[in-house]
Amino acid sequence: MFRQTILLYKNAYSGLSRPIWMQAAVMLINRAGTMVVPFLTIYLNTALHFSIAKSGAVLSVYGAGAILGVYIGGKLTDRIGFFPVQFWSLLFNGILFLVLWRLRGFTEICACIFLLSSIGEAFRPANAAATAYYSKPENRTRSYSLNRLAVNIGFAVGPALGGFLAALSYKWLFWTDGCTCIVAAMFLWWQLKPRASGAKAEAQGAPRATAAPPDAKAATEEGPARSPYKDKIFLRFIFLVWVYAIGFFQIFSVIPLYYERVIHLNNVQVGLLFSMNGILIALLEMVLVYRLENKKPNSVYISYGVLMHAAAFAVLLICPALAWVAVFHMLLMTAAEMTSVPFMNSYFVGRSHEQTRGQYAALYGMAFSAAQVVGPSLGAQVAGFWGFRWLWGILMGVALLNYLGFRRLTASERS
């Protein structure tokens, strides 16, 4: 049994290119310093004495900036390449975290948050295009999962350490987050900057022509570079991703407040719960994807994850406000994330064309960013006026409808 387990893990990580591993290392360095966003609502509410509604509004501003960022990032990726977009996004994002710490007023914080998220989220489509370029069709989902592995190992470290640092001073959250962004930019420059004139294609970030996964109709059927905005099935997929992300982003806004105010967890305990999420994903996701990849359409696995997402909100709705409920809820959120998000990445890449991959990645990123605009503010408003249980019930119902939407998407692909 032990040898079989070791072999399973070995096979799950084999066959990935060196640049994919270096991309993952960049993500690890960056995400190990992820401390500000998980604690932002708590910081704004307790340290700066913002109301819950104002704290949610700041995160909505973050989402608005992110929409602009991923759109511009996708355009720039297709024009100048994924490397420069990634590098400058990381560098300037780090500097802005250091600036954000010095601000106290609601308006100036919103302005800085908008700029920070616009620049920071431009990284996302560039990173997605880079992963598509460096991966092979048969291991593309695992390549994205390796990136997510790095994100979640970093996320296991960042919030847990952030909880201890927040107990000393919130200043250290901003400084650590900013400095790790800058270090990640330097590592990217050192390891992945094209060094030879013959590497022009890589420097420009032009993805290799690759085959689509089994559930995606080739994007080249209707022309050499179809726009994602004319791909009707993809637009349906984007809407469903947006709905999923509205619920997902409650984990960075209202859910930490629920843990603190209703379940009465402290900052350290909240940080440890976030770390549990990262540790479980780091241990299990690559093996899970290895066992599932290319066996069923991606949308089938996504629908399973969305169903577990509904179950996670049902736990908060039905169960008493106890510490074990918070743990169980986070376990379900983690299982939902592992089953859905890796296959969402593969789905959008499978429908993209090499000349418009940055724009497909941008539209996919915009779905999450738009959810950041709506989700935190809407969740805070519902929780503030009607209470947390109303919020959990609404989110559970929406997730169930979203599950049905992904199942219909699967049926339409097979027809």
C-alpha positions as a Markdown table, in Angstrom:
| # | Residue | x | y | z |
|---|---|---|---|---|
| 1 | Met | 0.0 | 0.0 | 0.0 |
| 2 | Phe | 2.8 | 2.4 | 0.9 |
| 3 | Arg | 4.7 | 1.7 | -2.3 |
| 4 | Gln | 1.5 | 2.1 | -4.4 |
| 5 | Thr | 0.9 | 5.5 | -2.7 |
| 6 | Ile | 4.5 | 6.6 | -3.4 |
| 7 | Leu | 4.1 | 5.5 | -7.1 |
| 8 | Leu | 0.8 | 7.3 | -7.4 |
| 9 | Tyr | 2.3 | 10.6 | -6.2 |
| 10 | Lys | 5.4 | 10.1 | -8.4 |
| 11 | Asn | 3.2 | 9.5 | -11.5 |
| 12 | Ala | 1.1 | 12.6 | -10.6 |
| 13 | Tyr | 4.1 | 14.9 | -10.7 |
| 14 | Ser | 6.0 | 13.3 | -13.6 |
| 15 | Gly | 6.3 | 14.6 | -17.1 |
| 16 | Leu | 6.0 | 18.3 | -16.4 |
| 17 | Ser | 8.5 | 20.7 | -18.0 |
| 18 | Arg | 11.1 | 22.7 | -16.1 |
| 19 | Pro | 9.5 | 26.1 | -16.9 |
| 20 | Ile | 6.2 | 24.8 | -15.5 |
| 21 | Trp | 8.1 | 24.0 | -12.2 |
| 22 | Met | 9.7 | 27.5 | -12.3 |
| 23 | Gln | 6.3 | 29.1 | -12.9 |
| 24 | Ala | 5.1 | 27.2 | -9.8 |
| 25 | Ala | 8.1 | 28.4 | -7.8 |
| 26 | Val | 7.2 | 32.0 | -8.7 |
| 27 | Met | 3.6 | 31.4 | -7.4 |
| 28 | Leu | 4.9 | 29.8 | -4.2 |
| 29 | Ile | 7.1 | 32.8 | -3.4 |
| 30 | Asn | 4.3 | 35.2 | -4.1 |
| 31 | Arg | 1.5 | 33.4 | -2.3 |
| 32 | Ala | 3.6 | 32.5 | 0.7 |
| 33 | Gly | 3.2 | 36.2 | 1.5 |
| 34 | Thr | -0.6 | 36.3 | 0.9 |
| 35 | Met | -1.7 | 38.0 | 4.1 |
| 36 | Val | -3.6 | 41.2 | 3.3 |
| 37 | Val | -6.6 | 39.9 | 1.5 |
| 38 | Pro | -7.7 | 37.2 | 3.9 |
| 39 | Phe | -7.5 | 39.7 | 6.8 |
| 40 | Leu | -8.6 | 42.8 | 4.9 |
| 41 | Thr | -12.2 | 42.9 | 6.2 |
| 42 | Ile | -11.1 | 42.2 | 9.8 |
| 43 | Tyr | -8.3 | 44.9 | 9.5 |
| 44 | Leu | -10.7 | 47.5 | 8.1 |
| 45 | Asn | -13.4 | 46.7 | 10.6 |
| 46 | Thr | -11.3 | 46.4 | 13.7 |
| 47 | Ala | -8.2 | 48.6 | 13.1 |
| 48 | Leu | -9.7 | 51.4 | 11.0 |
| 49 | His | -13.3 | 51.0 | 12.4 |
| 50 | Phe | -15.0 | 50.7 | 9.0 |
| 51 | Ser | -18.5 | 49.3 | 9.0 |
| 52 | Ile | -19.2 | 45.8 | 7.6 |
| 53 | Ala | -20.8 | 47.5 | 4.6 |
| 54 | Lys | -17.8 | 49.8 | 4.0 |
| 55 | Ser | -15.4 | 46.8 | 4.4 |
| 56 | Gly | -17.4 | 44.9 | 1.8 |
| 57 | Ala | -17.4 | 47.9 | -0.5 |
| 58 | Val | -13.6 | 48.0 | -0.4 |
| 59 | Leu | -13.4 | 44.4 | -1.6 |
| 60 | Ser | -15.9 | 45.3 | -4.3 |
| 61 | Val | -13.6 | 48.1 | -5.4 |
| 62 | Tyr | -10.8 | 45.5 | -5.5 |
| 63 | Gly | -13.0 | 43.4 | -7.8 |
| 64 | Ala | -13.7 | 46.3 | -10.1 |
| 65 | Gly | -10.0 | 47.0 | -10.5 |
| 66 | Ala | -9.4 | 43.3 | -11.1 |
| 67 | Ile | -11.9 | 43.3 | -14.0 |
| 68 | Leu | -9.9 | 46.1 | -15.7 |
| 69 | Gly | -6.7 | 44.4 | -14.8 |
| 70 | Val | -7.4 | 41.0 | -16.3 |
| 71 | Tyr | -8.9 | 42.7 | -19.4 |
| 72 | Ile | -5.8 | 44.8 | -20.0 |
| 73 | Gly | -3.6 | 41.9 | -19.0 |
| 74 | Gly | -5.2 | 39.6 | -21.6 |
| 75 | Lys | -4.8 | 42.2 | -24.3 |
| 76 | Leu | -1.2 | 42.9 | -23.4 |
| 77 | Thr | -0.4 | 39.2 | -23.2 |
| 78 | Asp | -1.5 | 38.7 | -26.8 |
| 79 | Arg | 0.5 | 41.8 | -27.9 |
| 80 | Ile | 3.7 | 41.8 | -26.0 |
| 81 | Gly | 3.9 | 38.4 | -24.4 |
| 82 | Phe | 3.3 | 36.7 | -21.0 |
| 83 | Phe | 6.7 | 37.3 | -19.5 |
| 84 | Pro | 6.8 | 41.2 | -19.3 |
| 85 | Val | 3.1 | 41.3 | -18.1 |
| 86 | Gln | 3.9 | 38.9 | -15.3 |
| 87 | Phe | 7.1 | 40.6 | -14.2 |
| 88 | Trp | 5.8 | 44.2 | -14.1 |
| 89 | Ser | 2.5 | 43.1 | -12.5 |
| 90 | Leu | 4.4 | 41.4 | -9.6 |
| 91 | Leu | 6.9 | 44.3 | -9.1 |
| 92 | Phe | 4.4 | 47.2 | -9.0 |
| 93 | Asn | 1.9 | 45.1 | -7.0 |
| 94 | Gly | 4.5 | 44.7 | -4.3 |
| 95 | Ile | 5.2 | 48.4 | -4.2 |
| 96 | Leu | 1.5 | 49.2 | -3.9 |
| 97 | Phe | 1.0 | 46.9 | -0.9 |
| 98 | Leu | 3.7 | 49.0 | 0.9 |
| 99 | Val | 1.8 | 52.2 | 0.0 |
| 100 | Leu | -1.6 | 50.8 | 1.1 |
| 101 | Trp | -0.3 | 50.4 | 4.7 |
| 102 | Arg | 0.2 | 54.1 | 5.0 |
| 103 | Leu | -3.4 | 55.0 | 4.0 |
| 104 | Arg | -6.3 | 55.5 | 6.5 |
| 105 | Gly | -9.2 | 57.2 | 4.7 |
| 106 | Phe | -12.0 | 55.3 | 3.0 |
| 107 | Thr | -11.6 | 57.1 | -0.4 |
| 108 | Glu | -7.8 | 56.9 | -0.6 |
| 109 | Ile | -7.9 | 53.2 | 0.4 |
| 110 | Cys | -10.5 | 52.5 | -2.3 |
| 111 | Ala | -8.3 | 54.4 | -4.9 |
| 112 | Cys | -5.2 | 52.4 | -3.9 |
| 113 | Ile | -7.0 | 49.1 | -3.8 |
| 114 | Phe | -8.4 | 49.8 | -7.3 |
| 115 | Leu | -4.9 | 50.5 | -8.7 |
| 116 | Leu | -3.4 | 47.6 | -6.8 |
| 117 | Ser | -5.9 | 45.1 | -8.0 |
| 118 | Ser | -5.8 | 46.4 | -11.6 |
| 119 | Ile | -2.0 | 45.9 | -11.8 |
| 120 | Gly | -2.0 | 42.7 | -9.7 |
| 121 | Glu | -4.7 | 40.9 | -11.6 |
| 122 | Ala | -3.1 | 41.6 | -15.0 |
| 123 | Phe | -0.8 | 38.8 | -13.9 |
| 124 | Arg | -3.6 | 36.2 | -14.1 |
| 125 | Pro | -4.2 | 35.9 | -17.9 |
| 126 | Ala | -0.4 | 36.2 | -18.6 |
| 127 | Asn | 0.3 | 33.3 | -16.2 |
| 128 | Ala | -2.5 | 31.2 | -17.7 |
| 129 | Ala | -1.0 | 31.8 | -21.2 |
| 130 | Ala | 2.5 | 30.9 | -19.9 |
| 131 | Thr | 1.2 | 27.7 | -18.4 |
| 132 | Ala | -0.6 | 26.7 | -21.7 |
| 133 | Tyr | 2.7 | 27.5 | -23.6 |
| 134 | Tyr | 4.9 | 25.4 | -21.4 |
| 135 | Ser | 2.5 | 22.4 | -21.0 |
| 136 | Lys | 1.5 | 19.5 | -23.2 |
| 137 | Pro | -2.1 | 18.6 | -24.0 |
| 138 | Glu | -2.0 | 15.4 | -22.0 |
| 139 | Asn | -0.8 | 17.1 | -18.8 |
| 140 | Arg | -2.3 | 20.5 | -19.1 |
| 141 | Thr | -4.7 | 20.1 | -16.2 |
| 142 | Arg | -1.9 | 18.8 | -14.0 |
| 143 | Ser | 0.2 | 21.8 | -15.1 |
| 144 | Tyr | -2.4 | 24.2 | -13.9 |
| 145 | Ser | -2.8 | 22.1 | -10.7 |
| 146 | Leu | 0.9 | 22.4 | -10.0 |
| 147 | Asn | 0.5 | 26.1 | -10.2 |
| 148 | Arg | -2.5 | 25.8 | -7.8 |
| 149 | Leu | -0.4 | 23.5 | -5.6 |
| 150 | Ala | 2.2 | 26.3 | -5.3 |
| 151 | Val | -0.6 | 28.8 | -4.6 |
| 152 | Asn | -2.0 | 26.7 | -1.9 |
| 153 | Ile | 1.2 | 25.7 | -0.2 |
| 154 | Gly | 1.9 | 29.4 | 0.0 |
| 155 | Phe | -1.7 | 30.0 | 1.2 |
| 156 | Ala | -1.0 | 27.4 | 3.9 |
| 157 | Val | 1.9 | 29.4 | 5.1 |
| 158 | Gly | 0.7 | 33.0 | 4.5 |
| 159 | Pro | -2.6 | 33.3 | 6.4 |
| 160 | Ala | -1.3 | 31.2 | 9.3 |
| 161 | Leu | 1.8 | 33.4 | 9.7 |
| 162 | Gly | -0.4 | 36.4 | 9.0 |
| 163 | Gly | -2.6 | 35.5 | 12.0 |
| 164 | Phe | 0.4 | 35.7 | 14.3 |
| 165 | Leu | 1.7 | 38.8 | 12.6 |
| 166 | Ala | -1.7 | 40.5 | 12.9 |
| 167 | Ala | -1.6 | 39.8 | 16.6 |
| 168 | Leu | 1.6 | 41.9 | 16.8 |
| 169 | Ser | 0.7 | 44.6 | 14.2 |
| 170 | Tyr | -1.2 | 44.7 | 10.9 |
| 171 | Lys | 1.8 | 46.6 | 9.5 |
| 172 | Trp | 3.7 | 43.3 | 9.1 |
| 173 | Leu | 0.9 | 41.9 | 6.9 |
| 174 | Phe | 1.4 | 44.6 | 4.3 |
| 175 | Trp | 5.1 | 44.6 | 4.4 |
| 176 | Thr | 5.4 | 40.8 | 4.0 |
| 177 | Asp | 2.8 | 40.7 | 1.2 |
| 178 | Gly | 4.6 | 43.5 | -0.7 |
| 179 | Cys | 8.1 | 42.2 | -0.3 |
| 180 | Thr | 7.2 | 38.6 | -1.5 |
| 181 | Cys | 5.6 | 40.1 | -4.6 |
| 182 | Ile | 8.9 | 41.9 | -5.4 |
| 183 | Val | 11.0 | 38.8 | -4.6 |
| 184 | Ala | 8.7 | 36.7 | -6.9 |
| 185 | Ala | 9.3 | 39.3 | -9.7 |
| 186 | Met | 13.0 | 39.0 | -9.3 |
| 187 | Phe | 12.9 | 35.2 | -9.3 |
| 188 | Leu | 10.8 | 35.2 | -12.5 |
| 189 | Trp | 13.4 | 37.5 | -14.1 |
| 190 | Trp | 16.2 | 35.2 | -13.0 |
| 191 | Gln | 14.7 | 31.9 | -14.1 |
| 192 | Leu | 12.4 | 32.5 | -17.0 |
| 193 | Lys | 13.5 | 35.7 | -18.8 |
| 194 | Pro | 14.2 | 34.7 | -22.4 |
| 195 | Arg | 18.0 | 35.0 | -22.8 |
| 196 | Ala | 18.6 | 34.1 | -26.5 |
| 197 | Ser | 17.5 | 35.9 | -29.6 |
| 198 | Gly | 16.2 | 32.6 | -30.9 |
| 199 | Ala | 13.7 | 32.6 | -28.1 |
| 200 | Lys | 11.6 | 35.3 | -29.7 |
| 201 | Ala | 8.4 | 33.3 | -29.7 |
| 202 | Glu | 8.7 | 32.6 | -26.0 |
| 203 | Ala | 9.6 | 36.2 | -25.3 |
| 204 | Gln | 6.4 | 37.2 | -27.1 |
| 205 | Gly | 4.5 | 34.6 | -25.2 |
| 206 | Ala | 3.1 | 32.9 | -28.3 |
| 207 | Pro | 1.6 | 29.6 | -27.1 |
| 208 | Arg | 2.4 | 26.5 | -29.0 |
| 209 | Ala | -0.4 | 24.9 | -31.0 |
| 210 | Thr | -2.0 | 22.3 | -28.8 |
| 211 | Ala | -4.8 | 19.9 | -29.0 |
| 212 | Ala | -8.1 | 20.5 | -27.1 |
| 213 | Pro | -9.3 | 18.3 | -24.3 |
| 214 | Pro | -12.0 | 15.8 | -25.1 |
| 215 | Asp | -14.9 | 17.9 | -24.1 |
| 216 | Ala | -14.0 | 21.1 | -26.0 |
| 217 | Lys | -15.0 | 21.6 | -29.6 |
| 218 | Ala | -11.9 | 23.0 | -31.2 |
| 219 | Ala | -11.8 | 26.8 | -31.3 |
| 220 | Thr | -10.4 | 26.7 | -34.8 |
| 221 | Glu | -13.6 | 25.2 | -36.3 |
| 222 | Glu | -14.9 | 28.7 | -37.2 |
| 223 | Gly | -11.7 | 30.5 | -38.1 |
| 224 | Pro | -8.1 | 30.8 | -37.2 |
| 225 | Ala | -8.6 | 33.1 | -34.2 |
| 226 | Arg | -12.2 | 33.2 | -33.0 |
| 227 | Ser | -13.0 | 35.8 | -30.4 |
| 228 | Pro | -14.1 | 34.5 | -27.0 |
| 229 | Tyr | -16.9 | 37.1 | -27.1 |
| 230 | Lys | -18.5 | 35.2 | -30.1 |
| 231 | Asp | -18.1 | 31.8 | -28.6 |
| 232 | Lys | -21.6 | 31.2 | -27.2 |
| 233 | Ile | -20.8 | 28.0 | -25.3 |
| 234 | Phe | -17.8 | 29.7 | -23.7 |
| 235 | Leu | -19.9 | 32.7 | -22.7 |
| 236 | Arg | -22.4 | 30.4 | -21.0 |
| 237 | Phe | -19.5 | 28.8 | -19.2 |
| 238 | Ile | -18.2 | 32.2 | -18.1 |
| 239 | Phe | -21.6 | 33.1 | -16.6 |
| 240 | Leu | -21.7 | 29.9 | -14.6 |
| 241 | Val | -18.1 | 30.5 | -13.4 |
| 242 | Trp | -19.1 | 34.0 | -12.3 |
| 243 | Val | -22.0 | 32.6 | -10.3 |
| 244 | Tyr | -19.7 | 30.1 | -8.6 |
| 245 | Ala | -17.1 | 32.7 | -7.8 |
| 246 | Ile | -19.7 | 34.9 | -6.1 |
| 247 | Gly | -20.1 | 32.2 | -3.4 |
| 248 | Phe | -16.4 | 31.3 | -3.5 |
| 249 | Phe | -15.2 | 34.9 | -2.6 |
| 250 | Gln | -17.3 | 34.9 | 0.5 |
| 251 | Ile | -14.4 | 33.0 | 2.0 |
| 252 | Phe | -12.3 | 36.2 | 1.8 |
| 253 | Ser | -15.0 | 38.6 | 3.1 |
| 254 | Val | -18.1 | 37.6 | 5.1 |
| 255 | Ile | -17.0 | 34.1 | 6.1 |
| 256 | Pro | -14.0 | 35.3 | 8.2 |
| 257 | Leu | -16.3 | 37.7 | 10.0 |
| 258 | Tyr | -18.7 | 34.9 | 10.7 |
| 259 | Tyr | -15.9 | 32.8 | 12.1 |
| 260 | Glu | -14.8 | 35.7 | 14.3 |
| 261 | Arg | -18.2 | 37.2 | 15.4 |
| 262 | Val | -20.5 | 34.2 | 15.6 |
| 263 | Ile | -18.2 | 31.2 | 16.1 |
| 264 | His | -15.8 | 33.4 | 18.1 |
| 265 | Leu | -12.5 | 32.3 | 16.6 |
| 266 | Asn | -9.5 | 34.5 | 17.0 |
| 267 | Asn | -7.2 | 35.7 | 14.2 |
| 268 | Val | -4.8 | 32.8 | 14.7 |
| 269 | Gln | -7.5 | 30.3 | 14.5 |
| 270 | Val | -9.0 | 31.9 | 11.3 |
| 271 | Gly | -5.5 | 31.8 | 9.8 |
| 272 | Leu | -5.1 | 28.2 | 10.7 |
| 273 | Leu | -8.4 | 27.3 | 9.0 |
| 274 | Phe | -7.3 | 29.0 | 5.8 |
| 275 | Ser | -4.0 | 27.1 | 6.1 |
| 276 | Met | -5.8 | 23.8 | 6.4 |
| 277 | Asn | -7.4 | 24.6 | 3.0 |
| 278 | Gly | -4.0 | 25.2 | 1.5 |
| 279 | Ile | -2.4 | 22.1 | 3.0 |
| 280 | Leu | -5.2 | 19.8 | 1.9 |
| 281 | Ile | -5.1 | 21.1 | -1.7 |
| 282 | Ala | -1.3 | 20.8 | -1.7 |
| 283 | Leu | -1.5 | 17.1 | -0.5 |
| 284 | Leu | -4.4 | 15.9 | -2.5 |
| 285 | Glu | -5.2 | 18.0 | -5.6 |
| 286 | Met | -2.5 | 16.8 | -8.0 |
| 287 | Val | -3.3 | 13.1 | -7.2 |
| 288 | Leu | -7.0 | 13.8 | -7.7 |
| 289 | Val | -6.4 | 15.5 | -11.0 |
| 290 | Tyr | -4.0 | 12.7 | -12.1 |
| 291 | Arg | -6.7 | 10.1 | -11.5 |
| 292 | Leu | -9.5 | 12.1 | -13.1 |
| 293 | Glu | -7.8 | 14.0 | -16.0 |
| 294 | Asn | -9.2 | 13.2 | -19.5 |
| 295 | Lys | -11.6 | 10.5 | -18.3 |
| 296 | Lys | -14.8 | 12.6 | -18.4 |
| 297 | Pro | -15.6 | 16.1 | -19.8 |
| 298 | Asn | -14.2 | 18.8 | -17.6 |
| 299 | Ser | -17.7 | 20.3 | -17.1 |
| 300 | Val | -18.8 | 17.1 | -15.3 |
| 301 | Tyr | -16.1 | 17.4 | -12.7 |
| 302 | Ile | -16.9 | 21.1 | -12.3 |
| 303 | Ser | -20.5 | 20.3 | -11.6 |
| 304 | Tyr | -19.5 | 17.9 | -8.9 |
| 305 | Gly | -17.5 | 20.6 | -7.2 |
| 306 | Val | -20.3 | 23.1 | -7.5 |
| 307 | Leu | -22.6 | 20.6 | -5.7 |
| 308 | Met | -20.2 | 20.3 | -2.9 |
| 309 | His | -20.1 | 24.1 | -2.7 |
| 310 | Ala | -23.8 | 24.1 | -2.1 |
| 311 | Ala | -23.3 | 21.5 | 0.7 |
| 312 | Ala | -20.7 | 23.8 | 2.3 |
| 313 | Phe | -23.2 | 26.6 | 2.7 |
| 314 | Ala | -25.9 | 24.1 | 3.9 |
| 315 | Val | -23.6 | 23.2 | 6.8 |
| 316 | Leu | -23.4 | 26.8 | 7.9 |
| 317 | Leu | -27.1 | 27.2 | 7.5 |
| 318 | Ile | -28.2 | 24.1 | 9.4 |
| 319 | Cys | -25.5 | 23.4 | 12.0 |
| 320 | Pro | -24.9 | 25.4 | 15.2 |
| 321 | Ala | -22.2 | 28.0 | 15.4 |
| 322 | Leu | -19.4 | 25.8 | 16.8 |
| 323 | Ala | -15.7 | 25.4 | 16.0 |
| 324 | Trp | -16.1 | 22.0 | 14.5 |
| 325 | Val | -18.7 | 23.4 | 12.1 |
| 326 | Ala | -16.1 | 25.9 | 10.8 |
| 327 | Val | -13.7 | 23.0 | 10.2 |
| 328 | Phe | -16.3 | 20.9 | 8.4 |
| 329 | His | -17.4 | 23.9 | 6.3 |
| 330 | Met | -13.8 | 24.6 | 5.3 |
| 331 | Leu | -13.3 | 20.9 | 4.4 |
| 332 | Leu | -16.3 | 21.0 | 2.1 |
| 333 | Met | -15.2 | 24.3 | 0.5 |
| 334 | Thr | -11.7 | 22.7 | -0.1 |
| 335 | Ala | -13.2 | 19.6 | -1.7 |
| 336 | Ala | -15.4 | 21.8 | -3.9 |
| 337 | Glu | -12.4 | 23.9 | -5.0 |
| 338 | Met | -10.2 | 20.9 | -5.8 |
| 339 | Thr | -12.9 | 19.3 | -7.9 |
| 340 | Ser | -13.9 | 22.3 | -9.9 |
| 341 | Val | -11.3 | 25.0 | -10.4 |
| 342 | Pro | -8.5 | 22.9 | -12.0 |
| 343 | Phe | -11.0 | 21.7 | -14.6 |
| 344 | Met | -12.3 | 25.2 | -15.2 |
| 345 | Asn | -8.8 | 26.2 | -16.2 |
| 346 | Ser | -8.5 | 23.3 | -18.6 |
| 347 | Tyr | -11.9 | 24.0 | -20.1 |
| 348 | Phe | -11.1 | 27.6 | -21.1 |
| 349 | Val | -7.7 | 26.7 | -22.5 |
| 350 | Gly | -9.3 | 23.9 | -24.5 |
| 351 | Arg | -11.7 | 26.3 | -26.2 |
| 352 | Ser | -9.1 | 29.0 | -26.9 |
| 353 | His | -6.9 | 29.6 | -30.0 |
| 354 | Glu | -3.2 | 30.2 | -29.8 |
| 355 | Gln | -3.6 | 33.8 | -31.1 |
| 356 | Thr | -6.4 | 34.8 | -28.7 |
| 357 | Arg | -5.5 | 32.7 | -25.6 |
| 358 | Gly | -4.7 | 35.8 | -23.6 |
| 359 | Gln | -8.2 | 37.1 | -24.3 |
| 360 | Tyr | -9.8 | 33.8 | -23.4 |
| 361 | Ala | -7.8 | 33.8 | -20.2 |
| 362 | Ala | -8.8 | 37.5 | -19.6 |
| 363 | Leu | -12.5 | 36.7 | -19.9 |
| 364 | Tyr | -12.1 | 33.8 | -17.6 |
| 365 | Gly | -10.3 | 36.0 | -15.1 |
| 366 | Met | -12.9 | 38.7 | -15.5 |
| 367 | Ala | -15.6 | 36.3 | -14.3 |
| 368 | Phe | -13.8 | 35.9 | -11.0 |
| 369 | Ser | -13.0 | 39.6 | -10.8 |
| 370 | Ala | -16.7 | 40.6 | -11.5 |
| 371 | Ala | -17.7 | 38.2 | -8.8 |
| 372 | Gln | -15.3 | 40.2 | -6.5 |
| 373 | Val | -17.3 | 43.3 | -7.3 |
| 374 | Val | -20.7 | 41.8 | -6.5 |
| 375 | Gly | -19.9 | 39.0 | -4.0 |
| 376 | Pro | -18.3 | 40.8 | -1.0 |
| 377 | Ser | -20.6 | 43.8 | -1.1 |
| 378 | Leu | -23.8 | 41.8 | -1.7 |
| 379 | Gly | -22.8 | 39.2 | 1.0 |
| 380 | Ala | -22.0 | 42.0 | 3.5 |
| 381 | Gln | -25.3 | 43.7 | 2.8 |
| 382 | Val | -27.4 | 40.6 | 3.2 |
| 383 | Ala | -25.5 | 39.6 | 6.4 |
| 384 | Gly | -25.9 | 43.1 | 7.7 |
| 385 | Phe | -29.6 | 43.6 | 7.1 |
| 386 | Trp | -31.0 | 40.0 | 7.3 |
| 387 | Gly | -28.3 | 38.0 | 9.2 |
| 388 | Phe | -25.8 | 35.4 | 8.3 |
| 389 | Arg | -28.3 | 32.5 | 8.0 |
| 390 | Trp | -30.2 | 34.2 | 5.2 |
| 391 | Leu | -27.0 | 34.7 | 3.4 |
| 392 | Trp | -26.0 | 31.0 | 3.7 |
| 393 | Gly | -29.5 | 29.9 | 2.5 |
| 394 | Ile | -29.4 | 32.2 | -0.6 |
| 395 | Leu | -25.9 | 31.0 | -1.5 |
| 396 | Met | -26.8 | 27.4 | -1.1 |
| 397 | Gly | -29.8 | 27.8 | -3.4 |
| 398 | Val | -27.8 | 29.7 | -6.0 |
| 399 | Ala | -25.1 | 27.0 | -5.9 |
| 400 | Leu | -27.7 | 24.3 | -6.6 |
| 401 | Leu | -29.0 | 26.2 | -9.6 |
| 402 | Asn | -25.5 | 26.6 | -10.8 |
| 403 | Tyr | -24.9 | 22.9 | -10.5 |
| 404 | Leu | -27.9 | 22.3 | -12.9 |
| 405 | Gly | -26.4 | 24.9 | -15.2 |
| 406 | Phe | -23.1 | 23.0 | -15.5 |
| 407 | Arg | -25.0 | 19.8 | -16.1 |
| 408 | Arg | -26.9 | 21.4 | -19.0 |
| 409 | Leu | -23.6 | 22.7 | -20.3 |
| 410 | Thr | -22.3 | 19.2 | -20.4 |
| 411 | Ala | -25.4 | 18.0 | -22.2 |
| 412 | Ser | -25.1 | 20.7 | -24.8 |
| 413 | Glu | -21.5 | 19.8 | -25.5 |
| 414 | Arg | -22.4 | 16.2 | -26.2 |
| 415 | Ser | -25.3 | 17.0 | -28.5 |
